[in-house]
Amino acid sequence: MICGICGERMKVIYHVRAGRRVPDYICDGRTVNDPQPMCQWISGKDVDEAVGELLVEIVTPVAIEATLAVQQELQARLHEVERLRQEQVERARYEADLAQRRYMRVDPDNRLVASTLEADWNQKLRVLQEAQQEHERQRQKDSMTVDEELRRRLHTLATDFPRLWRDPNTPDRERKRLAHLLLQDVTLIKREQLLIHIRFPGGATRTLELPRPRRVTVTPRSVITEVDRLLDDNSPEAIANILNARGSASGYGKPFTGRMINRVRVKYGLKSRFERLRAKGMLTREEMSQRLGINPKQVAAWRAAGLLRGHLCTDKDEYLYEDPGPDPPRKAKGLRLSKRLRVRECLAPTK
């Protein structure tokens, strides 16, 4: 698969949908050294089905017979080219033999003439050797004879191919091998429609148009509801750990991660934990520092010492703080924290 936007090879990832592995084709060629978004993310189910049906359509006994007829015509032309190359070899051999006879007849005492004829003979021998080598290379390259056994096997393949391709028991790896034999490459472009440009060995091309694929909901609704509930009291990473401990799995059949929980939240419009805590009136570290009249770094230290109550709202150790009310803690000279605690808490990122 080739991306029709940037020209890079597309990656394939698999996920399980309805008990069957389904591919997606992804191009992130521009994200390796370029911070731009990925070019395309295309569901591979419809693409694979369309290309498979095209292969079934073209691999037929009639198509095989037409291909063999063209091959026979090419073979006849190759025989003519072979005859011309053979004549070229014979001409080079004649020139080499003639140069040898001239050299053998020269007077040995005439060294200047002998040296010239010897050099000419060596040159003719090199030309002959090159002509023979080129003739052999081309002969092996042009060896395209189709015997009756091969013809019979090709017709059998054309008859069995649709059955083999559509058989649900045929492993996907075998379909891949068949596709590699029949296709040069496939270029995908997702616009208003999905364009599939198919190139076959030899240069023939076909273009298919499919409706633009829609994103299929793969996350179970029960999981989405549970994520919404857990966001009231847990960070995304903590939610992922809870779901994994319960044996829940994502729509792709993989364990949850904090990033996956965030994607689910954004996709389904769920409020983030930060938004939920802010709705309860909780303060950011900067707001708490202004409330208490202390440095923002001291807010984290006071929380670690138990003077303030904070709630983890992200997977980056960012906290929101409960309002201490009318009687907040005050700055005290006697407050001492261990050096390790002060360093760890004071370096916590701000929101």
C-alpha positions in Angstrom: 0.0 0.0 0.0 1.3 3.5 -0.9 -0.1 6.7 0.4 -1.4 8.9 -2.4 -0.7 12.1 -0.5 3.0 11.8 0.4 4.1 8.7 -1.6 5.4 6.8 1.4 4.6 3.1 2.1 1.7 2.7 4.5 1.8 0.7 7.7 -0.8 -1.9 8.5 -2.2 -2.6 12.0 -4.7 -5.2 12.9 -7.5 -5.2 15.4 -10.3 -7.7 16.2 -13.8 -6.8 15.1 -16.7 -9.3 15.4 -14.2 -12.1 16.1 -12.1 -11.5 13.0 -8.8 -9.7 12.4 -9.3 -6.5 10.4 -6.5 -4.3 9.0 -6.2 -0.5 9.0 -3.8 1.3 6.7 -1.9 4.2 8.3 0.5 6.7 6.8 2.6 8.6 9.3 5.4 9.3 6.9 5.2 13.0 7.6 5.4 12.5 11.4 8.9 10.9 11.5 10.8 14.1 11.2 7.9 16.5 10.7 5.3 17.4 13.4 2.4 17.5 11.0 -0.6 15.2 11.5 -0.5 11.8 9.8 -1.6 11.8 6.2 -4.3 9.1 6.2 -5.9 6.5 8.4 -8.0 4.2 6.3 -10.1 1.2 7.4 -8.8 -1.8 5.4 -11.8 -4.0 5.3 -13.6 -2.4 2.3 -10.2 -1.9 0.5 -9.3 -5.5 0.8 -12.7 -6.7 -0.3 -12.7 -4.4 -3.4 -9.2 -5.4 -4.4 -9.9 -9.1 -3.8 -13.0 -9.0 -6.0 -11.0 -7.3 -8.8 -8.4 -10.1 -8.6 -11.2 -12.7 -8.8 -12.5 -10.8 -11.9 -9.3 -10.7 -13.8 -8.0 -14.2 -13.0 -10.3 -16.2 -15.3 -9.7 -18.8 -18.0 -10.4 -16.2 -20.7 -7.9 -13.8 -19.2 -5.3 -16.6 -18.9 -5.8 -17.6 -22.5 -5.5 -14.0 -23.7 -2.3 -13.6 -21.7 -0.9 -16.8 -23.2 -1.7 -15.6 -26.7 0.2 -12.4 -26.1 3.0 -14.4 -24.6 3.3 -16.5 -27.7 3.4 -13.4 -29.9 6.2 -12.0 -27.7 8.0 -15.4 -27.9 7.9 -15.3 -31.7 9.5 -11.8 -31.6 12.1 -13.0 -29.2 13.1 -15.8 -31.5 13.8 -13.2 -34.2 15.8 -11.1 -31.8 17.7 -14.2 -30.8 18.6 -15.0 -34.4 20.0 -11.4 -34.8 22.0 -11.7 -31.7 23.4 -15.1 -32.8 24.4 -13.5 -36.1 26.2 -10.8 -34.2 28.2 -13.4 -32.3 29.1 -15.2 -35.5 30.3 -12.0 -37.0 32.5 -11.2 -34.0 33.9 -14.7 -34.2 34.7 -14.3 -37.9 36.5 -11.0 -37.2 38.5 -12.7 -34.4 39.5 -15.6 -36.7 40.5 -13.2 -39.4 42.6 -11.2 -37.1 44.3 -14.4 -35.9 45.2 -15.5 -39.4 46.7 -12.1 -40.2 48.8 -12.3 -37.1 50.0 -15.8 -37.8 51.1 -14.9 -41.4 53.2 -11.9 -40.4 57.0 -12.0 -40.5 58.2 -12.4 -36.9 61.2 -10.1 -37.7 58.7 -7.2 -38.5 58.0 -6.5 -34.8 56.1 -3.3 -35.4 53.6 -4.9 -37.7 53.4 -8.1 -35.5 52.7 -5.9 -32.4 49.9 -4.0 -34.2 48.3 -7.2 -35.5 48.5 -8.9 -32.1 46.8 -5.9 -30.5 44.0 -6.0 -33.1 43.6 -9.8 -32.5 43.2 -9.2 -28.8 40.7 -6.5 -29.3 38.6 -8.8 -31.6 38.7 -11.5 -29.0 37.4 -9.1 -26.3 34.5 -8.1 -28.6 33.7 -11.8 -29.2 33.7 -12.5 -25.5 31.4 -9.6 -24.7 29.1 -10.6 -27.5 28.9 -14.1 -26.2 28.2 -13.0 -22.6 25.5 -10.5 -23.7 23.9 -13.2 -25.9 23.8 -15.6 -22.9 22.4 -13.0 -20.6 19.6 -12.1 -23.0 18.9 -15.7 -23.8 18.3 -16.6 -20.2 16.2 -13.4 -19.6 14.0 -14.0 -22.6 13.3 -17.7 -21.8 9.5 -17.5 -21.7 8.4 -20.7 -23.3 5.1 -22.0 -21.9 4.8 -25.7 -22.3 1.6 -27.7 -22.1 2.1 -28.6 -18.5 2.4 -25.0 -17.5 -0.6 -24.0 -19.6 -2.7 -26.7 -17.9 -1.6 -25.5 -14.4 -2.5 -21.9 -15.3 -6.0 -22.9 -16.4 -6.3 -24.9 -13.2 -5.3 -21.8 -11.2 -7.8 -19.6 -13.0 -10.6 -22.1 -12.1 -9.5 -22.6 -8.5 -8.5 -19.0 -7.7 -12.0 -17.7 -6.9 -12.8 -20.7 -4.7 -9.5 -20.4 -2.9 -9.7 -16.6 -2.4 -13.3 -16.7 -1.1 -12.8 -19.7 1.1 -13.2 -18.5 4.8 -10.7 -21.2 5.8 -7.9 -19.7 3.6 -5.4 -18.0 5.9 -4.9 -14.3 5.3 -1.1 -14.9 4.8 -2.0 -17.1 1.8 -4.1 -14.3 0.3 -1.2 -12.0 0.9 1.1 -14.3 -1.1 -1.4 -14.5 -4.0 -1.8 -10.7 -4.0 2.0 -10.2 -4.0 2.2 -12.4 -7.2 -0.6 -10.5 -9.0 -0.1 -6.9 -7.9 2.7 -4.4 -8.2 1.3 -1.9 -5.7 -1.9 -0.2 -4.5 -2.2 3.6 -3.9 -4.9 4.9 -1.6 -6.3 8.5 -1.5 -9.1 9.4 0.9 -11.0 12.5 -0.2 -14.7 12.8 -0.8 -14.4 9.3 -2.0 -11.8 6.6 -1.4 -9.7 6.2 -4.6 -7.8 2.9 -5.1 -5.2 3.0 -7.8 -4.0 -0.6 -8.6 -0.9 -1.3 -10.7 -0.1 -4.7 -12.1 3.3 -6.1 -13.1 3.9 -5.0 -16.7 2.4 -1.6 -16.2 -1.4 -2.2 -16.5 -3.5 -0.1 -14.1 -7.0 0.0 -12.7 -8.8 2.5 -10.6 -11.6 1.8 -8.1 -13.8 4.3 -6.3 -15.5 3.5 -3.0 -17.6 5.7 -0.7 -15.5 7.4 2.0 -15.2 5.0 4.9 -16.8 6.0 8.1 -15.1 5.5 11.4 -16.6 2.5 13.0 -17.4 2.5 16.7 -15.3 -0.3 18.2 -15.4 0.6 21.9 -18.3 -1.1 23.7 -20.9 1.2 25.1 -20.6 -0.4 28.5 -16.9 0.5 28.6 -17.6 4.1 27.6 -20.2 4.4 30.4 -17.7 3.0 32.9 -15.0 5.4 31.8 -17.4 8.3 32.3 -18.1 7.1 35.8 -14.5 6.4 36.8 -13.4 9.9 35.6 -15.1 11.3 38.7 -12.5 9.9 40.9 -9.5 8.6 38.8 -6.9 9.8 36.4 -6.8 8.2 32.9 -3.9 6.0 33.8 -5.6 4.8 36.9 -8.8 4.1 34.9 -6.8 2.0 32.4 -5.3 -0.1 35.3 -8.8 -0.6 36.8 -10.3 -1.8 33.5 -7.3 -4.0 32.7 -7.5 -5.6 36.2 -11.2 -6.4 35.5 -10.2 -8.1 32.3 -11.8 -5.5 30.1 -10.3 -4.9 26.6 -10.6 -2.2 24.1 -12.5 -2.5 20.8 -9.1 -3.4 19.2 -8.6 -6.3 21.6 -5.6 -4.7 23.4 -5.1 -3.6 27.0 -6.1 -0.1 27.9 -3.5 2.7 28.4 -3.9 6.2 29.7 -3.7 7.6 26.1 -6.4 5.2 25.0 -8.7 6.5 27.8 -8.0 10.1 26.7 -8.9 9.2 23.1 -12.2 7.6 24.2 -13.0 10.6 26.3 -12.4 13.1 23.5 -14.2 10.9 20.9 -17.3 10.5 22.9 -17.4 14.0 24.4 -16.8 13.0 28.0 -15.7 15.7 30.5 -12.1 15.4 31.6 -11.2 14.8 35.3 -9.8 18.4 35.3 -13.1 19.8 34.1 -15.0 17.8 36.7 -12.8 18.9 39.6 -13.0 22.5 38.4 -16.8 22.3 38.4 -16.6 21.4 42.1 -14.7 24.6 42.7 -11.2 23.2 43.1 -8.2 25.5 42.6 -5.1 25.2 40.5 -1.7 25.5 42.1 -1.3 29.1 41.0 -4.8 30.0 42.3 -4.0 28.3 45.7 -0.7 30.2 45.9 -2.5 33.5 45.5 -5.2 32.4 48.0 -2.6 31.6 50.7 0.0 34.2 49.7 2.8 31.7 49.2 5.1 30.6 46.4 3.4 28.0 43.9 6.2 25.6 44.7 5.2 25.7 48.4 1.7 24.6 47.5 2.9 21.2 46.5 5.1 21.0 49.6 2.1 21.9 51.8 0.0 19.2 50.1 2.7 16.6 50.7 2.8 17.7 54.4 -0.9 17.2 54.7 -1.8 20.9 55.1 -3.7 21.0 51.8 -5.9 18.4 50.2 -5.1 17.9 46.5 -6.6 15.6 43.8 -4.6 14.1 41.0 -6.3 15.2 37.7 -3.8 14.1 35.0 -1.2 11.4 34.4 1.5 14.1 34.7 1.3 14.5 38.5 -0.9 17.6 38.2 -3.2 18.4 41.0 -6.2 20.5 41.8 -6.8 21.7 45.4 -9.8 21.9 47.6 -10.5 25.4 48.9 -9.3 25.5 52.5 -12.3 27.5 53.5 -12.4 30.5 55.9 -9.6 29.2 58.1 -6.7 28.3 55.7 -3.3 27.2 57.0 -0.8 29.9 57.4 2.9 30.1 56.6 4.8 28.8 59.6 8.5 29.0 60.3 8.5 25.6 62.0 7.4 23.8 58.8 10.3 21.5 57.8 10.3 18.9 55.0 12.9 16.5 54.0 15.1 17.6 51.1 14.0 14.7 48.9 10.3 15.6 49.5 10.8 19.3 48.8 12.7 18.6 45.6 10.1 16.0 44.3 7.1 18.1 45.2 8.4 21.5 44.1 9.4 20.1 40.7 5.8 18.8 40.0 4.5 20.4 36.8 2.0 23.2 36.9 -1.5 23.3 35.3 
